[in-house]
Amino acid sequence: MDGSPPNGFEQSPPPNLRLLDAGTLPNYPIPPDERLESHYFVSFWFNRWLNSDFRLRAGAEVRAYGLDLFFISQNQSPVGTLPTDDVVIAKLLMIDLAHWKDLCQREITPLYNWTPCRCGDKVRLMHPVVTEQAQDALARREAREASNSQKAVYQRLRRLREALGDLGCSRDVLNDDLLIERMDGWLLQHCSGRRTHSAYGRALKHAAADGWLAKGGNLRR
């Protein structure tokens, strides 16, 4: 789960944050206010994990704590990052600080391929594959929300057309997409909540008064 090319890669050296100039660090691509609810979780890419350099080279204990850090980072801010403070990381892993520091002295450490990044005015740790997974989860959420929004608009316009038909509007009115969208916008602004028969009637009167309706033939006589 290290994002390495097929031939593998060498572990990035443990970051000495005191020697780093924050201005030279990459910016983390996910804003700190982004959250991933439980049903938009970061999916675990099993094949990449099973074939990762980290899993194949790390000892069992390091591997277990490294995997924990992948999951812990999902609930951090920004999502997919870790703090740089050894004390905080040890607490997140529920181990004592001395044990954590010992793990960080191993040839392969739990922070394998985690590197410093800039998150606003803070420096945190990011991992290329964890970042990719978090971005994938956010993209899936956005696609789901867009789909739901499109469905909601479709259903709203369908109900509006049905209501206008019941109010005696002609097919010319019902098939006028621009008119329907303008009336829907007016209803969104002036009739919050569930749309009633009265609300549709008010929208139709407003459309007529404002000249939105084509002259003649719009209402069935």
KOLZA-427231 format. One line per 5 residues: number of its first residue (from 1); their letters; for each residue x, y negated, z of N, C-alpha, C, O. Coordinates in Angstrom, 2 decimals, padded with zeros to 5 digits, always signed. Layout:
N
NUM = a = X:Y:Z:X:Y:Z:X:Y:Z:X:Y:Z; ...;
This chain:
221
1 = mdgsp = +000.84:+001.20:+000.00:+000.00:+000.00:+000.00:+000.87:-001.25:+000.00:+000.55:-002.25:+000.64; +001.97:-001.16:-000.72:+002.94:-002.24:-000.68:+002.98:-003.06:-001.95:+003.73:-004.03:-002.02; +002.21:-002.69:-002.94:+002.18:-003.45:-004.17:+003.44:-003.32:-004.98:+003.69:-004.17:-005.84; +004.24:-002.29:-004.75:+005.51:-002.16:-005.44:+005.34:-001.57:-006.81:+004.36:-000.88:-007.08; +006.32:-001.83:-007.71:+006.30:-001.15:-008.99:+006.59:+000.31:-008.80:+006.99:+000.71:-007.70;
6 = pngfe = +006.42:+001.16:-009.83:+006.57:+002.61:-009.66:+007.91:+003.02:-009.07:+007.97:+004.04:-008.38; +008.98:+002.28:-009.32:+010.29:+002.67:-008.80:+010.53:+002.23:-007.37:+011.59:+002.47:-006.81; +009.53:+001.57:-006.76:+009.68:+001.15:-005.37:+010.38:-000.19:-005.25:+010.68:-000.84:-006.25; +010.64:-000.61:-004.01:+011.33:-001.87:-003.76:+011.97:-001.79:-002.40:+011.66:-000.90:-001.60; +012.86:-002.72:-002.14:+013.50:-002.77:-000.83:+012.65:-003.61:+000.10:+011.95:-004.54:-000.33;
11 = qsppp = +012.71:-003.26:+001.37:+011.93:-003.98:+002.36:+012.43:-005.41:+002.48:+013.63:-005.66:+002.50; +011.48:-006.36:+002.55:+011.87:-007.73:+002.81:+012.47:-007.82:+004.21:+011.93:-007.19:+005.12; +013.56:-008.57:+004.42:+014.15:-008.68:+005.74:+013.20:-009.37:+006.71:+012.43:-010.23:+006.29; +013.24:-009.00:+007.99:+012.37:-009.65:+008.97:+012.57:-011.16:+008.93:+013.70:-011.63:+008.95; +011.49:-011.93:+008.86:+011.62:-013.38:+008.72:+012.16:-014.04:+009.96:+011.64:-013.82:+011.06;
16 = nlrll = +013.18:-014.85:+009.81:+013.65:-015.69:+010.90:+013.01:-017.05:+010.70:+013.52:-017.87:+009.94; +011.90:-017.28:+011.38:+011.09:-018.45:+011.10:+011.79:-019.74:+011.49:+011.46:-020.80:+010.95; +012.74:-019.68:+012.39:+013.44:-020.90:+012.79:+014.32:-021.41:+011.66:+014.64:-022.60:+011.62; +014.72:-020.52:+010.75:+015.60:-020.92:+009.66:+014.83:-021.27:+008.39:+015.42:-021.66:+007.39; +013.50:-021.12:+008.44:+012.70:-021.36:+007.25:+012.22:-022.80:+007.20:+011.82:-023.37:+008.21;
21 = dagtl = +012.26:-023.37:+006.02:+011.66:-024.67:+005.78:+010.24:-024.42:+005.31:+010.03:-023.84:+004.24; +009.24:-024.85:+006.11:+007.85:-024.56:+005.77:+007.48:-025.09:+004.39:+006.59:-024.55:+003.73; +008.17:-026.14:+003.95:+007.86:-026.70:+002.65:+008.23:-025.79:+001.50:+007.74:-025.97:+000.39; +009.07:-024.81:+001.74:+009.49:-023.89:+000.68:+008.64:-022.63:+000.64:+008.79:-021.81:-000.26; +007.75:-022.47:+001.61:+006.94:-021.25:+001.68:+005.77:-021.33:+000.70:+005.27:-022.41:+000.41;
26 = pnypi = +005.33:-020.18:+000.21:+004.14:-020.18:-000.66:+002.89:-020.50:+000.14:+002.80:-020.17:+001.32; +001.94:-021.14:-000.50:+000.66:-021.42:+000.14:-000.22:-020.17:+000.08:-000.32:-019.53:-000.97; -000.83:-019.84:+001.19:-001.74:-018.70:+001.20:-002.97:-019.06:+000.39:-003.53:-020.14:+000.59; -003.43:-018.19:-000.52:-004.48:-018.57:-001.47:-005.90:-018.57:-000.93:-006.82:-018.98:-001.64; -006.11:-018.12:+000.32:-007.47:-018.05:+000.86:-007.62:-019.08:+001.97:-006.82:-019.07:+002.90;
31 = ppder = -008.62:-019.96:+001.90:-008.81:-020.98:+002.93:-009.11:-020.35:+004.30:-009.66:-019.26:+004.37; -008.75:-021.04:+005.38:-008.96:-020.48:+006.72:-010.42:-020.35:+007.12:-010.74:-019.58:+008.02; -011.32:-021.10:+006.45:-012.72:-021.03:+006.84:-013.48:-019.89:+006.14:-014.67:-019.71:+006.39; -012.81:-019.14:+005.28:-013.44:-017.99:+004.63:-013.58:-016.84:+005.63:-012.64:-016.54:+006.37; -014.73:-016.22:+005.65:-014.97:-015.08:+006.52:-015.52:-013.93:+005.69:-016.24:-014.14:+004.71;
36 = leshy = -015.19:-012.72:+006.10:-015.73:-011.54:+005.44:-016.62:-010.80:+006.43:-016.14:-010.19:+007.38; -017.94:-010.87:+006.19:-018.87:-010.16:+007.05:-018.69:-008.66:+006.85:-018.05:-008.22:+005.90; -019.27:-007.89:+007.75:-019.03:-006.44:+007.75:-019.42:-005.78:+006.43:-018.78:-004.82:+006.02; -020.47:-006.30:+005.75:-020.90:-005.64:+004.52:-020.11:-006.14:+003.31:-020.37:-005.70:+002.19; -019.16:-007.04:+003.53:-018.25:-007.46:+002.46:-016.81:-007.17:+002.88:-015.90:-007.97:+002.65;
41 = fvsfw = -016.62:-006.01:+003.52:-015.32:-005.68:+004.06:-014.28:-005.50:+002.95:-014.61:-005.24:+001.79; -013.01:-005.63:+003.36:-011.91:-005.38:+002.44:-011.83:-003.88:+002.21:-011.60:-003.11:+003.14; -012.02:-003.45:+000.99:-011.98:-002.02:+000.70:-010.56:-001.50:+000.82:-009.60:-002.19:+000.47; -010.43:-000.28:+001.31:-009.11:+000.32:+001.49:-008.76:+001.12:+000.25:-009.48:+002.05:-000.13; -007.66:+000.78:-000.39:-007.25:+001.43:-001.62:-006.40:+002.65:-001.29:-005.17:+002.56:-001.18;
46 = fnrwl = -007.05:+003.78:-001.14:-006.42:+004.99:-000.63:-005.26:+005.47:-001.51:-004.21:+005.85:-001.00; -005.45:+005.47:-002.82:-004.39:+005.98:-003.69:-003.11:+005.16:-003.58:-002.01:+005.71:-003.58; -003.27:+003.85:-003.48:-002.08:+003.00:-003.35:-001.40:+003.24:-002.00:-000.17:+003.21:-001.90; -002.20:+003.46:-000.97:-001.63:+003.75:+000.35:-000.90:+005.08:+000.34:+000.23:+005.17:+000.83; -001.52:+006.11:-000.19:-000.93:+007.43:-000.17:+000.39:+007.50:-000.94:+001.27:+008.30:-000.61;
51 = nsdfr = +000.52:+006.68:-001.96:+001.73:+006.69:-002.78:+002.66:+005.52:-002.49:+003.63:+005.30:-003.23; +002.38:+004.77:-001.43:+003.18:+003.58:-001.16:+004.56:+003.94:-000.61:+004.74:+004.96:+000.05; +005.49:+003.08:-000.89:+006.85:+003.23:-000.38:+006.85:+003.23:+001.14:+007.58:+004.01:+001.77; +006.03:+002.37:+001.74:+005.98:+002.27:+003.19:+005.54:+003.59:+003.82:+006.17:+004.07:+004.76; +004.47:+004.17:+003.32:+003.96:+005.43:+003.89:+004.96:+006.56:+003.71:+005.12:+007.39:+004.61;
56 = lraga = +005.63:+006.60:+002.58:+006.56:+007.70:+002.29:+007.87:+007.59:+003.06:+008.55:+008.59:+003.29; +008.22:+006.38:+003.46:+009.52:+006.18:+004.12:+009.44:+005.94:+005.62:+010.39:+006.23:+006.34; +008.31:+005.42:+006.10:+008.22:+005.05:+007.52:+007.97:+006.26:+008.39:+007.37:+007.24:+007.96; +008.44:+006.17:+009.65:+008.14:+007.20:+010.63:+006.67:+007.13:+011.01:+005.98:+006.14:+010.74; +006.20:+008.20:+011.66:+004.77:+008.30:+011.96:+004.29:+007.14:+012.84:+003.21:+006.59:+012.59;
61 = evray = +005.06:+006.77:+013.85:+004.62:+005.70:+014.76:+004.59:+004.35:+014.03:+003.62:+003.60:+014.16; +005.64:+004.05:+013.29:+005.67:+002.80:+012.53:+004.54:+002.77:+011.52:+003.89:+001.73:+011.33; +004.29:+003.90:+010.88:+003.23:+003.99:+009.89:+001.87:+003.70:+010.53:+001.04:+003.00:+009.95; +001.64:+004.23:+011.72:+000.37:+004.03:+012.40:+000.16:+002.57:+012.78:-000.92:+002.01:+012.57; +001.21:+001.94:+013.33:+001.07:+000.53:+013.71:+000.97:-000.36:+012.48:+000.26:-001.36:+012.49;
66 = gldlf = +001.68:-000.01:+011.41:+001.58:-000.78:+010.18:+000.18:-000.73:+009.61:-000.35:-001.74:+009.14; -000.44:+000.46:+009.66:-001.80:+000.59:+009.18:-002.76:-000.22:+010.05:-003.69:-000.85:+009.54; -002.53:-000.21:+011.36:-003.33:-001.04:+012.26:-003.27:-002.51:+011.86:-004.28:-003.21:+011.88; -002.08:-002.97:+011.51:-001.92:-004.37:+011.15:-002.68:-004.73:+009.88:-003.19:-005.84:+009.75; -002.75:-003.79:+008.94:-003.56:-004.04:+007.74:-005.00:-004.33:+008.14:-005.62:-005.28:+007.64;
71 = fisqn = -005.54:-003.50:+009.06:-006.94:-003.66:+009.45:-007.13:-004.88:+010.34:-008.13:-005.59:+010.21; -006.19:-005.13:+011.25:-006.28:-006.29:+012.14:-006.34:-007.58:+011.35:-007.05:-008.51:+011.71; -005.58:-007.64:+010.26:-005.50:-008.87:+009.48:-006.85:-009.25:+008.86:-007.06:-010.42:+008.51; -007.77:-008.30:+008.73:-009.08:-008.60:+008.15:-009.89:-009.54:+009.04:-010.74:-010.28:+008.55; -009.61:-009.51:+010.36:-010.37:-010.35:+011.29:-009.59:-011.58:+011.73:-009.98:-012.27:+012.67;
76 = qspvg = -008.49:-011.85:+011.05:-007.69:-013.02:+011.37:-008.14:-014.21:+010.53:-008.95:-014.07:+009.61; -007.60:-015.36:+010.86:-007.90:-016.58:+010.10:-006.59:-017.24:+009.68:-005.79:-017.64:+010.53; -006.37:-017.35:+008.36:-007.23:-016.89:+007.27:-007.27:-015.36:+007.19:-006.35:-014.68:+007.65; -008.34:-014.84:+006.61:-008.47:-013.40:+006.47:-007.30:-012.85:+005.68:-006.89:-013.43:+004.67; -006.75:-011.72:+006.14:-005.64:-011.07:+005.45:-004.27:-011.52:+005.92:-003.27:-011.11:+005.33;
81 = tlptd = -004.20:-012.35:+006.96:-002.90:-012.81:+007.46:-002.67:-012.32:+008.89:-003.58:-011.81:+009.54; -001.44:-012.48:+009.34:-001.06:-012.14:+010.72:-000.33:-013.32:+011.35:+000.28:-014.12:+010.64; -000.39:-013.42:+012.67:+000.40:-014.46:+013.34:+001.88:-014.11:+013.28:+002.24:-012.95:+013.04; +002.72:-015.09:+013.50:+004.17:-014.85:+013.51:+004.70:-014.59:+014.92:+005.85:-014.19:+015.08; +003.89:-014.81:+015.91:+004.31:-014.69:+017.31:+004.35:-013.23:+017.72:+003.33:-012.54:+017.68;
86 = dvvia = +005.53:-012.74:+018.13:+005.67:-011.35:+018.54:+004.76:-011.00:+019.71:+004.21:-009.90:+019.77; +004.60:-011.94:+020.64:+003.75:-011.68:+021.81:+002.31:-011.42:+021.37:+001.65:-010.50:+021.86; +001.82:-012.25:+020.46:+000.44:-012.12:+019.99:+000.26:-010.81:+019.21:-000.74:-010.11:+019.39; +001.22:-010.49:+018.35:+001.11:-009.25:+017.58:+001.11:-008.04:+018.51:+000.33:-007.11:+018.31; +001.97:-008.06:+019.53:+002.00:-006.95:+020.48:+000.65:-006.80:+021.18:+000.18:-005.68:+021.40;
91 = kllmi = +000.04:-007.92:+021.54:-001.27:-007.87:+022.20:-002.33:-007.33:+021.25:-003.20:-006.55:+021.65; -002.26:-007.74:+019.98:-003.23:-007.24:+019.00:-003.10:-005.73:+018.81:-004.09:-005.04:+018.59; -001.87:-005.23:+018.90:-001.64:-003.79:+018.76:-001.81:-003.04:+020.08:-001.76:-001.81:+020.12; -002.02:-003.81:+021.16:-002.21:-003.24:+022.50:-000.99:-002.42:+022.95:-001.13:-001.34:+023.51; +000.19:-002.97:+022.69:+001.43:-002.36:+023.17:+002.24:-003.44:+023.88:+002.00:-004.63:+023.67;
96 = dlahw = +003.21:-003.04:+024.70:+004.00:-004.05:+025.39:+005.03:-004.66:+024.44:+005.38:-004.07:+023.42; +005.49:-005.84:+024.81:+006.37:-006.61:+023.93:+007.68:-005.87:+023.66:+008.19:-005.91:+022.54; +008.22:-005.21:+024.66:+009.48:-004.49:+024.48:+009.33:-003.38:+023.44:+010.22:-003.15:+022.62; +008.21:-002.70:+023.49:+007.95:-001.63:+022.52:+007.85:-002.21:+021.11:+008.40:-001.66:+020.16; +007.14:-003.34:+020.99:+007.02:-003.98:+019.69:+008.38:-004.39:+019.14:+008.68:-004.17:+017.97;
101 = kdlcq = +009.19:-004.98:+019.98:+010.51:-005.42:+019.52:+011.37:-004.23:+019.12:+012.18:-004.32:+018.20; +011.19:-003.12:+019.81:+011.92:-001.91:+019.43:+011.49:-001.44:+018.04:+012.32:-001.05:+017.22; +010.18:-001.47:+017.78:+009.69:-001.07:+016.47:+010.25:-001.97:+015.37:+010.50:-001.52:+014.25; +010.44:-003.24:+015.71:+010.94:-004.20:+014.71:+012.43:-004.04:+014.45:+012.96:-004.68:+013.54; +013.12:-003.21:+015.22:+014.53:-002.94:+014.99:+014.75:-001.71:+014.12:+015.88:-001.39:+013.74;
106 = reitp = +013.65:-001.01:+013.79:+013.78:+000.19:+012.97:+014.15:-000.18:+011.53:+013.97:-001.32:+011.10; +014.68:+000.79:+010.81:+015.02:+000.55:+009.41:+013.78:+000.16:+008.62:+013.82:-000.76:+007.81; +012.66:+000.85:+008.86:+011.36:+000.49:+008.30:+010.48:+000.06:+009.47:+010.27:+000.83:+010.41; +009.98:-001.15:+009.42:+009.22:-001.69:+010.54:+007.74:-001.78:+010.18:+007.38:-001.67:+009.00; +006.85:-001.99:+011.18:+005.43:-002.16:+010.88:+005.13:-003.40:+010.02:+004.06:-003.49:+009.42;
111 = lynwt = +006.07:-004.35:+009.97:+005.88:-005.55:+009.17:+006.50:-005.41:+007.78:+006.89:-006.40:+007.15; +006.59:-004.19:+007.31:+007.15:-003.90:+005.99:+006.41:-004.71:+004.92:+005.21:-004.57:+004.74; +007.15:-005.54:+004.23:+006.66:-006.35:+003.12:+005.71:-007.47:+003.52:+005.09:-008.08:+002.65; +005.59:-007.75:+004.82:+004.90:-008.96:+005.26:+005.89:-010.11:+005.19:+007.01:-009.98:+005.68; +005.50:-011.23:+004.62:+006.40:-012.37:+004.46:+005.70:-013.65:+004.92:+004.47:-013.72:+004.90;
116 = pcrcg = +006.47:-014.66:+005.33:+005.86:-015.91:+005.80:+005.18:-016.67:+004.67:+005.58:-016.60:+003.51; +004.13:-017.38:+005.04:+003.41:-018.23:+004.09:+002.87:-019.43:+004.84:+002.84:-019.46:+006.07; +002.45:-020.41:+004.08:+001.91:-021.62:+004.67:+000.40:-021.56:+004.65:-000.20:-021.33:+003.60; -000.24:-021.77:+005.80:-001.70:-021.83:+005.91:-002.04:-023.20:+006.49:-002.18:-023.34:+007.71; -002.18:-024.18:+005.64:-002.37:-025.55:+006.13:-001.09:-026.02:+006.81:-000.03:-026.05:+006.18;
121 = dkvrl = -001.20:-026.38:+008.08:-000.02:-026.83:+008.82:+000.58:-025.71:+009.67:+001.43:-025.96:+010.52; +000.14:-024.48:+009.44:+000.64:-023.34:+010.20:+001.43:-022.40:+009.31:+001.25:-022.37:+008.09; +002.32:-021.64:+009.92:+003.04:-020.58:+009.22:+002.54:-019.25:+009.73:+002.54:-019.00:+010.94; +002.12:-018.38:+008.81:+001.64:-017.07:+009.17:+002.29:-016.04:+008.24:+003.12:-016.39:+007.41; +001.90:-014.78:+008.39:+002.46:-013.72:+007.57:+001.40:-013.22:+006.58:+000.22:-013.10:+006.91;
126 = mhpvv = +001.85:-012.93:+005.37:+000.95:-012.38:+004.36:+001.59:-011.13:+003.75:+002.81:-010.97:+003.78; +000.75:-010.27:+003.21:+001.20:-009.05:+002.54:+000.56:-009.03:+001.15:-000.64:-009.26:+001.05; +001.32:-008.78:+000.09:+000.76:-008.90:-001.27:-000.46:-008.04:-001.53:-001.40:-008.50:-002.17; -000.46:-006.81:-001.04:-001.59:-005.93:-001.31:-002.79:-006.30:-000.44:-003.92:-006.27:-000.91; -002.54:-006.66:+000.82:-003.64:-007.08:+001.69:-004.29:-008.35:+001.13:-005.52:-008.48:+001.14;
131 = teqaq = -003.47:-009.26:+000.64:-004.01:-010.49:+000.03:-004.85:-010.14:-001.18:-005.94:-010.69:-001.36; -004.36:-009.25:-002.02:-005.09:-008.84:-003.21:-006.43:-008.21:-002.84:-007.45:-008.46:-003.48; -006.42:-007.38:-001.79:-007.65:-006.73:-001.35:-008.65:-007.75:-000.81:-009.85:-007.67:-001.10; -008.17:-008.72:-000.03:-009.05:-009.74:+000.51:-009.66:-010.58:-000.60:-010.85:-010.90:-000.56; -008.86:-010.93:-001.60:-009.38:-011.69:-002.73:-010.42:-010.88:-003.50:-011.41:-011.42:-003.98;
136 = dalar = -010.19:-009.59:-003.62:-011.14:-008.71:-004.30:-012.47:-008.69:-003.55:-013.54:-008.75:-004.16; -012.41:-008.61:-002.21:-013.63:-008.58:-001.41:-014.39:-009.90:-001.54:-015.62:-009.91:-001.64; -013.66:-011.02:-001.53:-014.31:-012.32:-001.68:-014.95:-012.46:-003.06:-016.03:-013.03:-003.19; -014.27:-011.95:-004.08:-014.82:-012.00:-005.44:-016.09:-011.17:-005.54:-017.05:-011.56:-006.20; -016.10:-010.00:-004.87:-017.30:-009.15:-004.89:-018.46:-009.85:-004.18:-019.61:-009.76:-004.61;
141 = reare = -018.14:-010.55:-003.08:-019.18:-011.28:-002.37:-019.75:-012.40:-003.23:-020.97:-012.59:-003.29; -018.88:-013.15:-003.90:-019.34:-014.24:-004.74:-020.20:-013.72:-005.90:-021.21:-014.33:-006.25; -019.79:-012.59:-006.48:-020.57:-012.01:-007.57:-021.94:-011.57:-007.08:-022.95:-011.76:-007.76; -021.98:-010.99:-005.88:-023.26:-010.55:-005.30:-024.16:-011.76:-005.03:-025.36:-011.72:-005.31; -023.58:-012.82:-004.48:-024.37:-014.01:-004.18:-024.89:-014.66:-005.46:-026.03:-015.12:-005.51;
146 = asnsq = -024.04:-014.69:-006.50:-024.47:-015.27:-007.78:-025.61:-014.45:-008.38:-026.58:-015.00:-008.92; -025.47:-013.13:-008.28:-026.52:-012.26:-008.80:-027.83:-012.46:-008.06:-028.90:-012.55:-008.67; -027.74:-012.54:-006.73:-028.93:-012.75:-005.92:-029.57:-014.10:-006.23:-030.80:-014.23:-006.28; -028.71:-015.11:-006.45:-029.21:-016.44:-006.75:-029.95:-016.45:-008.09:-031.02:-017.05:-008.22; -029.37:-015.78:-009.08:-030.01:-015.71:-010.40:-031.35:-014.99:-010.32:-032.32:-015.39:-010.96;
151 = kavyq = -031.39:-013.91:-009.53:-032.64:-013.17:-009.36:-033.69:-014.04:-008.68:-034.87:-014.02:-009.05; -033.25:-014.81:-007.67:-034.18:-015.67:-006.94:-034.76:-016.74:-007.86:-035.95:-017.02:-007.81; -033.90:-017.33:-008.70:-034.38:-018.35:-009.64:-035.37:-017.74:-010.62:-036.41:-018.32:-010.90; -035.03:-016.57:-011.14:-035.92:-015.90:-012.10:-037.30:-015.66:-011.49:-038.32:-015.94:-012.12; -037.31:-015.14:-010.26:-038.59:-014.85:-009.61:-039.36:-016.13:-009.31:-040.59:-016.16:-009.43;
156 = rlrrl = -038.65:-017.19:-008.94:-039.30:-018.46:-008.62:-039.96:-019.06:-009.88:-041.09:-019.54:-009.82; -039.23:-019.03:-011.01:-039.78:-019.57:-012.25:-040.94:-018.71:-012.77:-041.90:-019.23:-013.33; -040.82:-017.41:-012.56:-041.91:-016.52:-012.98:-043.19:-016.86:-012.20:-044.26:-016.95:-012.79; -043.06:-017.04:-010.88:-044.23:-017.37:-010.06:-044.80:-018.74:-010.45:-046.01:-018.95:-010.44; -043.90:-019.68:-010.80:-044.35:-021.01:-011.21:-045.17:-020.92:-012.49:-046.23:-021.54:-012.61;
161 = realg = -044.68:-020.16:-013.44:-045.42:-020.00:-014.70:-046.79:-019.35:-014.45:-047.80:-019.76:-015.02; -046.81:-018.34:-013.59:-048.08:-017.68:-013.29:-049.06:-018.65:-012.64:-050.25:-018.66:-012.97; -048.55:-019.48:-011.72:-049.42:-020.45:-011.05:-049.95:-021.49:-012.03:-051.11:-021.87:-011.97; -049.07:-021.95:-012.92:-049.51:-022.95:-013.90:-050.55:-022.35:-014.86:-051.47:-023.04:-015.29; -050.37:-021.07:-015.18:-051.37:-020.40:-016.00:-052.71:-020.37:-015.31:-053.75:-020.59:-015.94;
166 = dlgcs = -052.71:-020.10:-014.00:-053.95:-020.08:-013.23:-054.58:-021.47:-013.16:-055.80:-021.60:-013.03; -053.74:-022.53:-013.25:-054.25:-023.90:-013.19:-054.72:-024.40:-014.55:-055.14:-025.55:-014.67; -054.65:-023.55:-015.56:-055.19:-023.90:-016.86:-054.19:-024.43:-017.87:-054.59:-024.98:-018.89; -052.91:-024.26:-017.61:-051.90:-024.75:-018.55:-051.84:-023.86:-019.78:-052.05:-022.65:-019.70; -051.54:-024.47:-020.91:-051.46:-023.74:-022.17:-050.13:-023.00:-022.27:-049.23:-023.17:-021.46;
171 = rdvln = -050.04:-022.18:-023.30:-048.79:-021.46:-023.54:-047.65:-022.42:-023.87:-046.49:-022.13:-023.55; -047.97:-023.55:-024.49:-046.93:-024.54:-024.78:-046.24:-024.99:-023.50:-045.02:-025.14:-023.47; -047.01:-025.20:-022.46:-046.45:-025.60:-021.16:-045.66:-024.45:-020.55:-044.53:-024.63:-020.10; -046.26:-023.28:-020.54:-045.63:-022.12:-019.89:-044.33:-021.73:-020.58:-043.43:-021.19:-019.95; -044.23:-022.00:-021.89:-043.03:-021.63:-022.63:-042.01:-022.76:-022.73:-040.97:-022.59:-023.36;
176 = ddlli = -042.30:-023.90:-022.11:-041.39:-025.05:-022.14:-040.38:-024.90:-020.99:-040.65:-025.32:-019.87; -039.22:-024.30:-021.30:-038.24:-024.01:-020.25:-037.77:-025.26:-019.52:-037.63:-025.25:-018.30; -037.53:-026.34:-020.26:-037.06:-027.57:-019.64:-038.10:-028.12:-018.67:-037.76:-028.54:-017.56; -039.36:-028.11:-019.08:-040.44:-028.57:-018.21:-040.53:-027.71:-016.96:-040.66:-028.24:-015.85; -040.47:-026.42:-017.13:-040.57:-025.50:-015.98:-039.43:-025.75:-015.01:-039.64:-025.74:-013.79;
181 = ermdg = -038.23:-025.95:-015.52:-037.08:-026.20:-014.65:-037.21:-027.53:-013.92:-036.84:-027.64:-012.75; -037.75:-028.56:-014.61:-037.94:-029.86:-013.96:-038.98:-029.75:-012.84:-038.81:-030.33:-011.78; -040.04:-029.01:-013.09:-041.07:-028.83:-012.06:-040.54:-028.02:-010.89:-040.86:-028.29:-009.74; -039.73:-027.01:-011.20:-039.11:-026.21:-010.14:-038.20:-027.09:-009.28:-038.20:-026.97:-008.05; -037.44:-027.96:-009.91:-036.58:-028.87:-009.16:-037.38:-029.81:-008.27:-036.98:-030.09:-007.14;
186 = wllqh = -038.52:-030.29:-008.78:-039.37:-031.16:-007.98:-039.93:-030.41:-006.77:-039.99:-030.94:-005.67; -040.34:-029.18:-006.99:-040.86:-028.37:-005.89:-039.80:-028.09:-004.85:-040.08:-028.12:-003.65; -038.57:-027.84:-005.28:-037.48:-027.61:-004.33:-037.26:-028.83:-003.46:-036.95:-028.71:-002.28; -037.42:-030.01:-004.04:-037.16:-031.24:-003.32:-038.32:-031.65:-002.43:-038.11:-032.22:-001.35; -039.54:-031.38:-002.86:-040.71:-031.91:-002.15:-041.57:-030.87:-001.45:-042.43:-031.23:-000.65;
191 = csgrr = -041.37:-029.60:-001.72:-042.22:-028.57:-001.13:-041.35:-027.44:-000.57:-041.22:-026.38:-001.18; -040.77:-027.68:+000.58:-039.93:-026.65:+001.19:-040.80:-025.53:+001.75:-041.97:-025.73:+002.05; -040.20:-024.37:+001.87:-040.94:-023.23:+002.39:-041.72:-022.52:+001.29:-041.45:-022.68:+000.10; -042.70:-021.74:+001.72:-043.49:-020.96:+000.77:-044.34:-021.87:-000.10:-045.01:-022.77:+000.41; -044.31:-021.64:-001.40:-045.07:-022.46:-002.33:-046.53:-022.01:-002.38:-046.83:-020.85:-002.66;
196 = thsay = -047.42:-022.94:-002.11:-048.85:-022.65:-002.11:-049.48:-023.09:-003.43:-048.85:-023.77:-004.24; -050.73:-022.69:-003.61:-051.50:-023.13:-004.80:-051.56:-024.65:-004.84:-051.48:-025.25:-005.91; -051.70:-025.26:-003.68:-051.76:-026.73:-003.61:-050.45:-027.36:-004.05:-050.44:-028.38:-004.73; -049.34:-026.73:-003.67:-048.04:-027.28:-004.04:-047.85:-027.23:-005.56:-047.34:-028.18:-006.15; -048.26:-026.14:-006.16:-048.16:-026.05:-007.63:-049.04:-027.12:-008.28:-048.66:-027.71:-009.29;
201 = gralk = -050.21:-027.36:-007.71:-051.09:-028.39:-008.26:-050.46:-029.76:-008.16:-050.56:-030.56:-009.10; -049.82:-030.06:-007.04:-049.14:-031.36:-006.87:-048.03:-031.51:-007.90:-047.84:-032.59:-008.46; -047.28:-030.43:-008.14:-046.18:-030.48:-009.12:-046.73:-030.77:-010.52:-046.14:-031.53:-011.28; -047.87:-030.15:-010.85:-048.47:-030.37:-012.16:-048.95:-031.81:-012.31:-048.76:-032.42:-013.36; -049.57:-032.35:-011.26:-050.02:-033.73:-011.30:-048.84:-034.69:-011.46:-048.93:-035.67:-012.21;
206 = haaad = -047.75:-034.40:-010.76:-046.56:-035.25:-010.87:-045.99:-035.19:-012.28:-045.59:-036.21:-012.83; -045.95:-033.99:-012.86:-045.43:-033.84:-014.21:-046.27:-034.63:-015.21:-045.74:-035.25:-016.13; -047.59:-034.60:-015.02:-048.48:-035.33:-015.92:-048.31:-036.84:-015.75:-048.25:-037.58:-016.73; -048.23:-037.29:-014.48:-048.09:-038.71:-014.21:-046.77:-039.27:-014.71:-046.71:-040.43:-015.13; -045.74:-038.47:-014.66:-044.41:-038.92:-015.09:-044.16:-038.70:-016.58:-043.07:-038.99:-017.08;
211 = gwlak = -045.15:-038.19:-017.28:-045.01:-038.01:-018.71:-044.16:-036.82:-019.11:-043.62:-036.79:-020.22; -044.02:-035.85:-018.22:-043.23:-034.66:-018.55:-043.97:-033.76:-019.54:-043.34:-033.02:-020.30; -045.29:-033.83:-019.52:-046.10:-032.97:-020.37:-046.21:-033.58:-021.78:-046.38:-034.79:-021.93; -046.11:-032.75:-022.77:-046.29:-033.23:-024.13:-047.72:-033.72:-024.32:-048.63:-033.19:-023.69; -047.91:-034.70:-025.16:-049.25:-035.26:-025.36:-050.14:-034.28:-026.11:-049.80:-033.81:-027.19;
216 = ggnlr = -051.27:-033.98:-025.51:-052.26:-033.16:-026.19:-051.93:-031.68:-026.19:-050.78:-031.29:-026.39; -052.93:-030.88:-025.96:-052.78:-029.43:-026.11:-052.08:-028.72:-024.98:-051.87:-027.51:-025.05; -051.69:-029.45:-023.92:-050.98:-028.77:-022.84:-051.92:-028.06:-021.87:-051.55:-027.05:-021.28; -053.07:-028.56:-021.73:-054.05:-027.94:-020.84:-055.16:-027.31:-021.66:-055.65:-027.90:-022.62; -055.53:-026.13:-021.26:-056.65:-025.47:-021.94:-057.93:-026.22:-021.57:-058.19:-026.46:-020.39;
221 = r = -058.70:-026.56:-022.53:-059.92:-027.31:-022.26:-061.06:-026.36:-021.92:-062.18:-026.80:-021.66;
